[in-house]
Amino acid sequence: MTNPQKTPKVAVLLSGCGHLDGAEVREAVLTLLALDQQGAQYQCIAPNAPQFHVINHVTGEPVEGASRNILEESSRIARVGQCLDLAQAQVADYDALLMPGGYGVAKNHCSFAFKGAEAEVRPDVAAFVRGFFDAHKPVGAICIAPALVALALSQAHDSAAMTLGNDAGCAAALTQLGQHNHNTPSAKEIVIDEAHKLITTPAYMFDDAKLADVFVGIERCVAEVLKRVA
């Protein structure tokens, strides 16, 4: 458990609701559950901006002409009125950052899903993520979220160890960005970069991962993040 003299407050950066165009719902909920079990406070946060596109989660196809808002969709997970607009969030108010995955991370927060190592990051997201590293505060990145970290760190010519499971294409993009991908055999695993206080776990980078195994990895990731809260 965490230090009983201090209740950590953790920022949880969401990217919508739905694994094909927003936050991976299971990863997001399991992250909040693990934080709650560890006795930490958390604040869900998302940009108040349109999603890249909307996907029909029955067919897996884009919905022509549809538009959804990242903050509004993230609030489906956080509950009504409990998701903070990223424009109002300050790194100084939090002890750590956790980022569930889902394609929203790679489509809404950045363009990694389309451009790989050549991707751009939303300036507000880049500043927020980078701010935790600049302040030497621990960061946990789940599923595809390490790609966002890699892009943010590459802008400062920094290098870190992280995992995107064993996805060869994503690993190649991380290498191109100057980061170090560590292949992992399952969703249960975590990778710790002590120098950066960065903890990563692959979760549904393994499409066939069992929910229980995903939770093991997320639970381990959250525990290690909280251990490093100053």
Residue pairs with C-beta under 8 A, 6 or more apart in sequence:
1 38
1 39
2 8
2 38
2 39
2 40
2 226
2 227
2 229
3 229
6 229
7 39
7 40
7 41
8 40
8 41
8 95
8 96
8 226
8 229
9 40
9 41
9 42
9 43
9 93
9 94
9 95
10 35
10 40
10 41
10 42
10 43
10 94
10 95
10 96
10 97
10 98
10 225
10 226
11 42
11 43
11 45
11 89
11 91
11 93
11 94
11 96
11 97
11 98
11 128
11 132
12 28
12 31
12 32
12 35
12 42
12 43
12 44
12 45
12 97
12 98
12 99
12 100
13 45
13 46
13 86
13 97
13 98
13 99
13 109
13 125
13 128
13 129
14 22
14 23
14 28
14 44
14 45
14 46
14 70
14 74
14 77
14 78
14 83
14 100
14 104
15 22
15 23
15 46
15 70
15 74
15 102
15 104
15 105
15 107
15 108
15 109
16 22
16 23
16 46
16 51
16 68
16 70
16 73
16 74
16 102
16 104
16 108
17 23
17 25
17 73
17 74
17 76
17 77
18 25
18 55
18 57
18 73
18 102
18 104
19 25
19 26
19 57
19 101
19 102
19 103
19 204
20 55
20 57
20 60
20 102
20 103
21 51
21 52
21 53
21 54
21 55
21 68
21 103
21 104
21 107
21 108
22 51
22 68
22 70
22 73
22 74
22 102
22 103
22 104
22 108
23 74
23 77
23 100
23 101
23 102
23 104
23 105
24 100
24 101
24 102
24 143
24 203
24 204
25 77
25 102
26 204
26 211
26 214
27 100
27 101
27 102
27 142
27 143
27 203
27 204
27 214
27 218
28 77
28 100
28 102
29 77
30 214
30 215
30 218
30 219
31 98
31 100
31 140
31 142
31 218
31 222
32 42
32 44
32 77
33 215
34 215
34 218
34 219
34 221
34 222
34 223
35 41
35 42
35 98
35 222
35 226
36 42
37 219
38 222
38 223
38 226
40 222
40 226
42 98
43 84
43 89
43 93
43 94
44 74
44 75
44 77
44 78
44 82
44 83
44 84
45 83
45 84
45 85
45 86
45 89
45 128
46 70
46 71
46 73
46 74
46 75
46 83
46 84
46 85
46 86
47 70
47 71
47 85
47 86
47 87
47 108
47 109
47 122
47 124
47 125
48 69
48 70
48 71
48 85
48 86
48 87
49 69
49 70
49 71
49 108
49 122
50 67
50 68
50 69
50 70
51 67
51 68
51 69
51 70
51 73
51 104
51 107
51 108
52 107
52 108
53 62
53 63
53 66
53 107
54 62
54 63
54 66
54 67
54 68
55 61
55 62
55 63
55 103
56 62
56 63
70 104
70 108
71 83
71 85
71 86
74 83
75 81
75 82
75 83
77 83
86 124
86 125
86 128
87 124
89 128
91 128
91 131
91 132
91 134
91 135
91 137
92 135
94 132
94 137
95 137
95 138
95 229
95 230
96 132
96 137
96 138
96 139
96 140
96 225
96 226
96 228
96 229
97 128
97 129
97 132
97 137
97 138
97 139
97 140
98 139
98 140
98 141
98 142
98 221
98 222
98 225
99 105
99 129
99 139
99 140
99 141
99 142
99 145
99 148
99 149
100 142
100 143
100 145
100 203
101 142
101 143
101 144
101 145
101 203
101 204
101 205
102 143
102 144
103 113
103 144
105 112
105 143
105 144
105 145
105 147
105 148
106 112
106 113
106 119
106 144
106 147
106 148
107 113
107 114
108 122
109 121
109 122
109 125
109 148
110 119
110 120
110 121
110 122
110 125
110 147
110 148
110 151
111 119
111 120
112 119
112 144
112 147
112 148
112 151
112 173
116 169
116 173
116 176
117 173
117 174
117 176
117 177
119 147
119 151
121 129
121 148
121 151
121 152
121 155
125 148
126 151
126 152
126 155
129 139
129 148
129 149
129 152
130 152
130 153
130 155
130 156
132 138
132 139
133 139
133 152
133 153
133 156
133 158
133 196
133 198
136 197
136 230
137 197
137 229
137 230
138 197
138 198
138 199
138 224
138 225
138 226
138 228
138 229
139 149
139 196
139 197
139 198
139 199
139 225
140 198
140 199
140 200
140 201
140 221
140 222
140 224
140 225
141 148
141 149
141 162
141 198
141 199
141 200
142 200
142 201
142 203
142 217
142 218
142 221
143 201
143 202
143 203
143 204
143 205
144 164
144 170
144 205
145 200
146 162
146 163
146 164
146 174
146 200
147 164
147 170
147 173
147 174
149 160
149 162
149 198
149 200
150 160
150 162
150 173
150 174
150 177
150 179
151 177
153 159
153 160
153 177
153 179
153 196
154 177
154 178
154 179
157 178
158 178
158 196
159 178
159 179
159 180
160 179
160 180
160 193
160 195
160 196
160 198
161 179
161 180
161 182
161 191
161 192
161 193
161 198
162 174
162 179
162 180
162 181
162 182
162 191
162 193
162 198
162 200
163 181
163 182
163 183
163 184
163 189
163 190
163 191
163 200
163 201
163 202
164 170
164 171
164 174
164 181
164 202
164 205
165 183
165 184
165 187
165 202
165 205
165 206
166 183
166 184
166 185
166 202
166 205
167 205
170 181
170 205
171 181
171 183
174 180
174 181
175 181
182 191
184 191
184 202
186 202
186 206
186 209
186 213
186 217
187 201
187 202
187 203
187 204
187 205
187 206
187 209
187 210
187 213
187 214
187 216
187 217
188 213
188 216
188 217
188 220
189 201
189 202
189 217
190 199
190 200
190 201
190 217
190 220
190 221
190 224
191 199
191 200
191 201
192 198
192 199
192 224
193 199
193 200
197 225
197 228
199 221
199 224
199 225
200 221
201 217
201 218
201 220
201 221
202 209
202 217
203 209
203 214
203 217
203 218
204 214
